[in-house]
Amino acid sequence: MIRVPKVNALFDFSRCRYSTLSTVGLPTIYALSTPPGQRSAIAVVRISGSHSKYIYHKLTKSKNDPKPRIASLRKLYSSVDKKGVLDSSLTLFFSSPNTFTGEDILELHLHGGKAVTSCVLKAIEELHDLGSGYNIRYAYPGEFSKRAFQNAKFDLTEIEGIRDLIDAETETQRKSALSSFNGENRDRFMQWRTKIISNVAQLTAIIDFGDDTEIQDIEKIVMTVESNIKQLRNEIREFIKKIERSSILRSGIRTVLLGPPNAGKSSLINTISKDDISIVSQTPGTTRDAIEVAINVNGYKVIICDTAGIRDGSSDEIEVLGIEKAMKKSSQCDLCLLLVDPQNESPIPDRLKQHLSSPQLLNTDTVLVLNKMDIFENSLEAKKYIDQLKRETNSRFPIIPISCLSGIGINQLVDELTTKFQAMSNSSDESDPIIVSQRVKEILNNDVLYGIEEFLSLKDDVVLASESLRHATDGIGKITGETIGIEEVLGVVFSSFCVGK
């Protein structure tokens, strides 16, 4: 039985309005936007705020205002040392509101020497004069982006996309960051919000005009709303699944190299990364500890771990500890590469066989890599050995023959790894993978989906059901930054930005 109250309980749509936090009256900020402390051809100082023109006039001693979006070469002077030239700089001025921050912005393209940048930053600092009304200070981390958000140039999802784009180390990270940076996630969230509000409006009509509506019509409306919300719930759940699978792109795909001593684990890392990352030696047991390094494999960030060689009957206490750590690491990874040395009498030591059959490794994706293929005299001999490996492992793992020495099979191995990385990160679909912050993921689960589930459990009470959906829309507002009272989340969003961004 659907309960419809006789009192008016209109949904408060005003709570869904976009709210901005104007930067009028805030200090003018400045910062070095290129990496500090490094010798380079160019260093860029960025200035944003109402005193940008004042800083331009003081530094250049020019009486004319800078022309927006036109680069001009100007000598920069110190306000203290009247005769001293600090640098010859390319200056660019951008007039509000058509700028990144929504404020006036001045950029100074300096020569990149440490002394040059230091003296120019000092000259800007000296222009701070509260007594004369000039409030100028060095920017906090992420403050330029925060001002862009406050002036409604970007929402929080786009701001987080900017951070992810800056932090991107690989091609797949770059592509996945673009979904937020380009506003695709924002558009998706706003579509969800519009759908929820549209369905709440139907419930509100029941509340307001229930007395004049047939019971059958009311039930039909509620059933339609329920169907719409269930469909939306499934869409949000699928989105969360996709971002969970894509999140591996940000942290890196944890890959462990496992195998007996001298199987070529360190050589394989050096071959794939095309760098001398691990020490290679003919002496067994060179690697005693688990050594992790981040490498780029076909655009994927891979945290690859070189481990101690696993063999039977070792009495070396340090080597035994290394073997235990190797097995522990392999049970915690996303992918295990098991290297085999055909020169060994037993391709896979008994201790390693037991580990491969243990419950900890049963669900770990494993690839068997047969190294040193160059030692075989012909393909028939190599095939016999591969058949032996298949029997020993019951054909549980794909086998890829390679040679780190000659390069045989390396491309095939990289292709196999890439296919697996695509499957793990959900990046083999037609659409690119999606990366969102942990903050967004938690709000989707704890606010948006929670509100929807509450609606479905309370749908017979129209007022409570509509309130539950309002909770879901407020959750989306927290994600995009459109909900009033979001100051508590701003520190989290901007704290990880670099100074000057």
C-alpha positions in Angstrom: 0.0 0.0 0.0 1.5 3.3 -1.0 1.1 6.1 1.6 0.5 9.6 0.2 0.4 12.4 2.8 -2.1 15.2 2.6 0.5 17.8 3.5 2.6 19.6 1.0 6.2 18.2 0.9 7.7 19.6 -2.3 11.2 18.5 -3.1 13.7 21.3 -2.4 15.3 21.9 -5.9 17.1 24.9 -4.6 19.6 22.5 -2.9 20.7 21.3 -6.3 21.8 24.7 -7.6 25.4 25.3 -8.4 27.2 27.3 -5.8 30.5 29.1 -6.4 33.0 30.6 -4.0 34.2 33.9 -5.5 37.9 34.8 -5.3 37.1 38.5 -5.2 39.1 40.1 -2.3 41.6 37.2 -2.0 45.4 37.9 -2.2 47.1 37.9 -5.6 49.2 34.8 -5.7 52.4 33.9 -7.5 54.6 30.8 -7.9 57.2 29.1 -10.0 55.2 26.8 -12.3 58.2 24.9 -13.7 60.3 22.5 -11.6 62.3 24.4 -9.0 66.0 24.0 -8.4 66.8 22.7 -11.9 69.0 24.3 -14.5 66.9 24.8 -17.7 66.4 27.0 -20.7 63.1 28.5 -19.4 61.4 29.0 -16.1 57.8 30.2 -15.9 56.5 32.3 -13.0 52.7 32.4 -12.9 50.8 35.3 -11.2 47.0 35.3 -10.6 44.8 38.0 -9.0 43.6 41.6 -9.1 47.2 42.9 -8.7 48.6 41.2 -11.7 48.7 44.4 -13.7 50.3 46.2 -10.8 53.1 43.6 -10.6 53.6 44.0 -14.4 53.9 47.8 -14.2 56.3 47.6 -11.2 58.6 44.9 -12.7 58.7 46.3 -16.3 58.5 50.0 -15.4 56.0 50.3 -18.2 53.1 52.8 -17.9 51.0 51.1 -20.5 48.8 48.1 -19.6 49.9 44.8 -21.1 47.9 43.7 -24.2 46.0 40.5 -23.4 47.2 37.3 -25.1 50.1 39.0 -26.9 53.7 38.0 -25.9 56.1 40.9 -25.4 59.7 41.0 -24.5 60.4 43.1 -21.4 63.3 43.8 -19.1 62.4 43.1 -15.4 63.6 45.4 -12.7 63.7 45.2 -8.9 61.7 47.8 -7.0 64.5 48.0 -4.4 67.5 48.2 -6.7 66.3 50.9 -9.1 69.1 50.4 -11.6 69.5 46.6 -11.6 68.0 44.6 -14.4 66.9 41.2 -13.2 66.3 39.5 -16.5 64.9 39.9 -20.0 61.5 38.1 -20.0 58.8 37.1 -22.3 55.6 38.4 -20.7 52.1 37.1 -21.3 48.9 38.7 -19.8 45.5 37.1 -19.7 42.5 39.2 -18.8 39.8 37.9 -16.5 37.4 36.1 -16.7 38.7 34.3 -19.7 41.6 32.6 -18.0 42.4 29.4 -16.2 41.7 30.8 -12.8 39.0 33.2 -13.8 41.3 36.1 -12.5 43.8 38.3 -14.3 46.9 36.1 -15.0 50.5 37.3 -15.7 53.1 34.8 -16.9 56.8 35.6 -16.9 59.0 33.3 -19.1 62.4 33.7 -17.6 65.8 32.3 -18.3 65.9 29.1 -16.3 68.9 29.7 -14.0 68.4 29.3 -10.3 69.7 32.8 -9.5 67.4 34.4 -12.1 64.2 32.8 -10.8 65.2 33.5 -7.2 65.7 37.2 -7.7 62.5 37.6 -9.7 60.5 35.8 -7.1 62.1 38.0 -4.5 61.2 41.2 -6.5 57.5 40.1 -6.6 57.6 39.3 -2.9 58.8 42.9 -2.2 55.7 44.3 -3.8 53.5 43.1 -1.0 52.3 46.1 0.9 49.1 45.7 2.9 49.3 49.4 4.0 48.8 50.5 0.4 46.3 47.7 -0.3 48.5 45.3 -2.2 48.1 41.8 -0.8 50.5 39.6 -2.6 51.9 36.2 -1.5 53.4 33.0 -2.7 50.8 30.4 -3.7 49.9 27.3 -1.7 50.0 23.9 -3.4 47.2 23.6 -5.9 45.9 27.2 -5.2 45.7 28.2 -8.9 43.5 25.2 -9.6 41.5 25.9 -6.5 40.8 29.4 -7.7 39.7 28.0 -11.1 37.2 25.8 -9.2 36.0 28.7 -7.0 35.4 30.8 -10.1 33.4 28.0 -11.7 36.0 27.4 -14.5 36.1 23.7 -13.6 34.2 21.3 -11.3 36.0 19.0 -8.9 36.0 16.0 -11.3 37.8 18.1 -13.9 40.3 19.5 -11.3 41.1 16.0 -10.2 41.5 15.1 -13.9 44.1 17.8 -14.2 46.0 16.4 -11.3 45.9 12.9 -12.8 47.0 14.2 -16.2 50.0 15.9 -14.6 50.9 12.8 -12.6 50.5 10.4 -15.6 53.6 8.4 -16.2 52.3 6.1 -19.0 50.1 6.4 -22.1 47.2 4.4 -20.5 47.3 6.7 -17.4 47.2 9.7 -19.7 44.2 8.3 -21.6 42.3 7.3 -18.5 42.9 10.8 -16.9 41.3 12.5 -19.9 37.8 11.2 -19.0 37.8 13.5 -16.0 39.9 16.3 -17.6 37.7 16.6 -20.7 34.5 16.7 -18.6 33.2 13.3 -19.7 32.8 12.1 -16.1 31.1 15.4 -15.1 28.6 15.0 -18.0 27.9 11.4 -16.9 27.3 12.4 -13.3 25.1 15.3 -14.3 23.0 13.0 -16.5 22.5 10.8 -13.5 21.6 13.8 -11.4 19.1 14.9 -14.0 17.5 11.4 -14.1 17.1 11.3 -10.4 15.6 14.8 -10.2 13.2 14.0 -13.0 12.0 10.9 -11.1 11.7 12.9 -7.8 9.6 15.4 -9.7 7.1 12.6 -10.5 7.0 11.6 -6.8 6.5 15.2 -5.8 3.5 15.5 -8.1 2.0 12.5 -6.3 2.6 14.2 -2.9 1.0 17.5 -4.1 -1.9 16.2 -6.1 -2.4 12.7 -4.7 -5.9 13.6 -3.5 -7.0 14.3 -7.1 -5.3 11.2 -8.6 -6.6 7.7 -9.0 -4.8 5.0 -6.9 -4.1 3.1 -10.1 -2.3 6.0 -11.6 -0.3 6.6 -8.5 0.9 3.0 -8.5 1.8 3.2 -12.1 3.9 6.3 -11.5 5.7 4.7 -8.6 6.4 1.6 -10.6 7.8 3.6 -13.5 10.0 5.6 -11.1 11.2 2.3 -9.5 12.0 0.8 -12.9 14.0 4.0 -13.8 15.9 4.1 -10.6 16.8 0.3 -10.8 18.1 0.9 -14.3 20.2 3.8 -13.0 21.5 1.7 -10.1 22.8 -0.9 -12.6 24.5 1.8 -14.6 26.2 3.2 -11.6 27.3 -0.2 -10.4 28.8 -1.0 -13.8 30.7 2.3 -13.7 32.1 1.5 -10.3 33.2 -1.9 -11.5 35.0 -0.3 -14.4 36.8 2.3 -12.2 37.8 -0.5 -9.8 39.4 -2.4 -12.6 40.9 0.7 -14.1 42.4 1.8 -10.8 45.3 -0.6 -11.3 46.5 1.8 -14.0 47.2 4.4 -11.3 48.9 2.2 -8.8 50.7 0.0 -11.3 50.3 -3.7 -12.2 52.2 -5.7 -9.6 54.3 -8.3 -11.5 56.6 -10.7 -9.7 59.4 -12.7 -11.3 59.7 -16.2 -9.8 62.1 -19.0 -10.6 65.3 -20.9 -9.7 68.7 -19.2 -9.4 70.3 -18.1 -12.7 67.0 -18.5 -14.6 67.5 -14.9 -16.0 65.0 -12.9 -13.9 67.3 -9.9 -13.5 68.2 -10.1 -17.2 64.5 -10.2 -18.2 63.9 -6.9 -16.2 66.8 -5.3 -18.0 65.7 -6.5 -21.4 62.0 -5.4 -21.0 62.9 -2.0 -19.5 65.9 -1.5 -21.8 67.9 -0.4 -18.9 70.4 -1.9 -16.4 68.1 -2.0 -13.4 69.1 -5.3 -11.8 72.5 -6.7 -11.3 73.2 -9.7 -13.6 75.8 -12.3 -12.5 76.5 -15.9 -13.2 76.9 -16.5 -9.5 73.7 -18.2 -8.1 71.8 -16.3 -5.4 73.0 -12.8 -6.5 69.5 -11.4 -5.7 68.8 -12.0 -2.0 65.9 -9.5 -1.4 62.8 -8.6 -3.3 63.7 -5.6 -5.5 60.8 -3.5 -6.9 61.0 -1.1 -9.8 58.4 0.8 -11.9 58.8 0.3 -15.6 56.7 1.2 -18.7 55.5 -1.8 -20.7 53.6 -0.7 -23.9 52.1 2.2 -22.1 51.2 0.4 -18.9 52.8 1.2 -15.5 54.2 -2.1 -14.2 55.7 -2.5 -10.7 58.0 -5.4 -11.4 59.6 -7.3 -8.6 62.9 -9.2 -8.9 63.1 -11.9 -6.3 65.6 -14.4 -4.9 66.0 -17.6 -6.8 64.0 -20.5 -5.4 65.9 -23.8 -5.0 65.8 -26.9 -2.8 68.0 -27.6 0.2 69.6 -24.2 0.7 71.3 -23.8 4.1 72.2 -20.1 3.7 70.0 -18.2 6.3 69.8 -15.0 4.3 69.0 -16.9 1.1 66.2 -18.8 2.9 64.7 -15.6 4.0 64.9 -14.2 0.5 63.1 -17.3 -0.9 60.4 -16.9 1.7 60.0 -13.3 0.7 59.8 -14.2 -3.0 57.0 -16.7 -2.4 55.1 -14.2 -0.2 55.5 -11.5 -2.9 54.2 -13.8 -5.6 51.0 -14.5 -3.6 50.3 -10.8 -3.4 50.8 -9.8 -7.0 48.5 -9.3 -10.0 50.7 -11.4 -12.3 53.5 -13.9 -11.8 56.2 -14.6 -14.4 57.7 -18.0 -13.7 61.1 -18.2 -15.4 62.6 -21.6 -16.3 66.2 -22.4 -17.1 66.5 -25.3 -19.5 70.1 -25.9 -18.3 68.7 -27.2 -15.0 68.2 -30.9 -14.6 64.8 -30.2 -13.0 63.1 -27.3 -14.8 61.0 -26.4 -11.7 62.4 -27.1 -8.2 60.1 -29.2 -5.9 59.7 -26.3 -3.5 58.6 -24.1 -6.3 56.2 -26.8 -7.6 54.6 -27.0 -4.1 54.2 -23.2 -4.0 52.6 -23.1 -7.5 50.0 -25.6 -6.2 49.3 -23.7 -2.9 46.0 -22.0 -2.3 47.7 -18.6 -2.2 48.8 -18.9 -5.8 45.9 -20.8 -7.4 44.0 -17.6 -8.4 47.1 -15.6 -9.5 47.5 -15.1 -13.2 50.8 -16.9 -14.1 52.9 -17.1 -17.3 55.7 -19.6 -17.7 58.7 -18.0 -19.4 61.2 -20.4 -20.9 64.5 -18.5 -21.0 67.8 -19.2 -22.8 66.2 -20.6 -26.0 69.5 -19.9 -27.8 71.0 -23.0 -26.2 68.8 -25.4 -28.2 70.4 -26.8 -31.3 67.2 -27.1 -33.3 63.4 -26.5 -33.0 62.7 -30.2 -32.4 64.9 -30.2 -29.2 63.2 -27.1 -28.0 59.7 -28.6 -28.6 60.6 -31.7 -26.6 61.6 -29.5 -23.7 58.4 -27.4 -23.9 56.3 -30.7 -23.9 58.2 -31.8 -20.8 57.3 -28.4 -19.1 53.6 -28.9 -20.1 53.6 -32.3 -18.4 55.2 -31.0 -15.3 52.7 -28.2 -14.9 49.7 -30.1 -16.3 49.5 -27.4 -19.0 48.2 -24.9 -16.4 50.2 -22.0 -17.7 50.8 -20.4 -21.1 54.5 -21.0 -22.1 56.4 -18.3 -23.9 60.0 -19.2 -25.1 62.5 -16.4 -25.0 66.2 -15.5 -24.9 67.3 -12.5 -23.1 70.7 -12.9 -24.8 69.5 -12.9 -28.4 66.1 -11.2 -28.0 64.1 -14.2 -29.3 60.5 -14.1 -28.1 60.8 -10.9 -26.2 58.2 -9.1 -28.4 55.8 -12.1 -28.1 56.2 -11.9 -24.3 55.5 -8.2 -24.2 52.4 -8.7 -26.4 51.2 -11.4 -24.1 51.7 -9.2 -21.1 50.0 -6.3 -22.8 46.9 -8.5 -23.5 46.8 -9.5 -19.8 47.3 -5.9 -18.7 44.4 -4.9 -20.9 42.1 -7.5 -19.4 43.1 -6.6 -15.8 42.5 -2.9 -16.2 39.4 -3.2 -18.4 41.3 -1.2 -21.1 40.6 -3.6 -23.9 37.1 -2.3 -24.4 36.2 0.2 -27.1 36.1 2.9 -24.5 39.2 4.0 -22.6 39.7 3.1 -19.0 38.5 5.5 -16.3 40.4 6.7 -13.3 38.6 8.6 -10.5 39.8 9.5 -7.0 39.1 7.4 -4.0 37.0 10.3 -2.8 34.6 10.0 -5.8 34.5 6.2 -5.5 33.5 6.4 -1.8 30.8 9.0 -2.4 29.3 6.9 -5.2 29.0 4.0 -2.8 28.2 5.7 0.4 25.9 8.5 -0.8 24.6 7.9 -4.3 24.1 4.2 -4.2 23.0 4.3 -0.6 20.3 6.9 -1.4 19.1 4.7 -4.3 19.0 1.6 -2.2 17.1 3.5 0.5 14.6 4.6 -2.0 14.0 1.1 -3.2 13.4 -0.1 0.3 11.1 2.8 1.2 9.2 3.2 -2.1 5.8 2.6 -0.5 6.3 5.8 1.6 6.5 8.5 -1.1 7.9 11.2 1.1 10.7 9.2 2.6 11.5 7.7 -0.8 11.9 11.1 -2.4 14.1 12.2 0.5 16.3 9.2 -0.1 16.7 10.2 -3.7 17.6 13.7 -2.6 20.4 12.2 -0.6 21.7 10.6 -3.8 21.6 13.9 -5.7 23.5 15.6 -2.9 26.1 12.9 -3.2 26.6 13.8 -6.9 26.8 17.4 -5.8 29.7 16.4 -3.5 31.5 14.8 -6.4 31.3 17.7 -8.7 31.6 20.4 -6.0 28.1 21.8 -6.5 26.8 21.1 -3.0 26.9 23.9 -0.5 29.2 23.3 2.4 32.0 21.4 0.6 34.9 23.2 2.2 35.8 19.9 4.1 36.6 18.2 0.8 38.6 20.9 -0.8 41.7 20.3 1.3 41.7 16.7 0.3 41.3 17.5 -3.4 44.0 20.2 -3.7 46.5 19.0 -1.1 48.3 16.7 -3.6 48.8 19.4 -6.2 52.2 20.9 -6.8 52.9 24.5 -6.1 52.2 26.6 -9.2 49.3 24.6 -10.4 
